[in-house]
Amino acid sequence: MYAVIKSGGKQYRVAEGDTVRVERDVLGTLEGENVSFNEVLLVGGDSPKVGAPLVAGASVSGKVLREMRGEKIIVFRKKRRQHHIKSKQGHRQDLVEVRIERIKA
């Protein structure tokens, strides 16, 4: 059985036992805490259920394994034919690693 959940404007396909990296700003939890995702868009398996937009009564629960930071990306802006209009900036997203424990349909 698998499910498609929505968290932080992104969609994730999860199954029991999977680990998912979700944005920390959305969850705001600490390591070792339990978390539940109530925005379930689809529950798949033998008899799939598709929500319009959400599946009624469905939820996905998991446990926070650790807090981490994502890979560094470089944001570079430049305007052509203009002297000294350049900017370079780096960014690392704060993430939370969650292990999916249970999918309730």
RAPE-V694789 format. One record per pair of residues at least 24 apart in sequence whose ideal C-beta (glycine too) atoms are under 6 Angstrom apart, sorted by sequence separation. I is the first residue (numbers start at 1). GAP is how many residues later the second one is. If there is no record, write none. Layout:
I;GAP + I;GAP
This chain:
36;25 + 69;25 + 70;25 + 35;27 + 68;27 + 34;29 + 35;29 + 67;29 + 33;31 + 66;31 + 5;32 + 64;32 + 65;32 + 6;33 + 31;33 + 64;34 + 65;34 + 5;35 + 6;35 + 29;35 + 31;35 + 62;36 + 63;36 + 3;37 + 4;37 + 62;37 + 4;38 + 62;38 + 63;38 + 62;39 + 3;40 + 61;40 + 61;41 + 2;42 + 60;43 + 1;44 + 59;45 + 58;47 + 5;55 + 3;57 + 43;62 + 27;69 + 24;70 + 24;71 + 24;72 + 21;74 + 22;74 + 21;76 + 22;76 + 19;78 + 20;78 + 19;80 + 18;82 + 16;84 + 14;86 + 16;87 + 3;100 + 1;102
